[in-house]
Amino acid sequence: MMLRRTTTPDDESPNTGSQDTGRRLASNRPISGGKDGRPYDRAFWCAYVANLSIMISVSLLFRYSDFVTLLGGSERHLGWIVGVGTFGSIAIQLAQGAGIDQFGARKIWMVSLVLVGASLAAHLLVRHVEGPMIYAVRILYHCSLGGMIAAQFTYVSQRAPKGRVAEVLGMMGSSGFIGVILGSQLGDVLCSVGPLQRWHLDRVFLAAAFFSLVSLVSVSFSARDVATVVRCRRLPLVWIIRRYHPGRLMVMAIAMGIGVNLPATFLRPFTEHLDIGRIGTFFTTYAVTAFFARLATRRLSQRIGIPTTVILGMSLLCCSMLLYLLVRSPWHLVMPAFAAGFAHALLFPSIVAGGGGTFPARHRGVGMTLILSVCGVGNLVGMPLAGCIVDYAPLMDLPPYRMMFLTMAGLIALATAFYILYPQKIVKKRPVISSPVKSPEPDKETLADMANAIV
């Protein structure tokens, strides 16, 4: 492919009157749209299989609380381990976004998958819950997983046809729900022989590492990035974020991070507290509901707008927290699973498309990692808070899990009220500065334009 260097007017440079010094993506094909404008081409199906495999791997780690318990830890340790891992991920995710924009999404995607597999296998060497190693491998896991997800969504969004990005992201994400079903059931099978011992969990980590490698193989068969990178002097990362950040939608991303990640971390100890046992019922219902809800509502954000879709999803997520209070038997888990699965189906593509879409295509990697890292802030804040509530509520003669779910429901409701009442700031574009070099108009297409962006 012949590369051509493009010169564009300075629509975004902080130095008024200068040529655009940001990186440009140049190729003979448009940045958005796969081959012949088809959304579901070979690249999409490779991404679909890759996401399915990695979600099987992630779902196997629903048993992570058992791992912490066997090492002598409590719910407080579990919350802090997950929270510290998320903090490490947030600390470098924006740098990963710049790497995606500089080196291409597919390359970062593959490197991240290698590190995911290595971090999972490294758990076999962990022997103490108090030592630094468990925190180090959890940080590596979160960092590599976050980079993988950001690169994956950037890759798919760049290939999606105009006006259908939220739909394509949602359809690709539907494979993750199938992965949740298979992974949660496989985890139950691997840990079902006799009393739970360390070798059960070693098998879980090895199986998770294996499926991360299956995902890597699938990515290796995917098509190359739509655009070829042309490197110029880059704009400051902080300046890009300040200019294009999605505003109040970041509050909703934090709330989503709290609600969506809570079952993956605390459902297992919650069911043990109730002496329920297997958790496959919850995650199977969750995934089946989310899968069919995603298919049925794949274009909902285009019809009613992203803000309305997000509010609807957050209302369901808050209801799911309250429905945990009614659980007394394994089949009662169907109620919160249904509400949480439907909420996930609505929220994730809307928040990712709306948040990452305020960034232009040439900075899309930074936009994707920003909104995903903000979702990680919910994990960082919510999981240690939940663990502390469960540990310290009995000291005040309060029911631990009831207080945890009520607190999380309150936080989600408060964030939703803020989103509804606080007006979105409208960012005005700088006027285009004339340039002595006549050049084509820069690519202004964003994910928000493609998915009825937030207003």
PyMOL commands that set and color helices and strands:
alter all, ss='L'
color gray80, all
select helices_A, chain A and resi 35-37+42-70+75-103+105-125+132-159+165-190+198-220+237-244+249-273+280-296+300-304+306-326+330-356+361-396+400-421+447-450
alter helices_A, ss='H'
color red, helices_A
select strands_A, chain A and resi 24-26+228-230
alter strands_A, ss='S'
color yellow, strands_A
deselect
rebuild
show_as cartoon
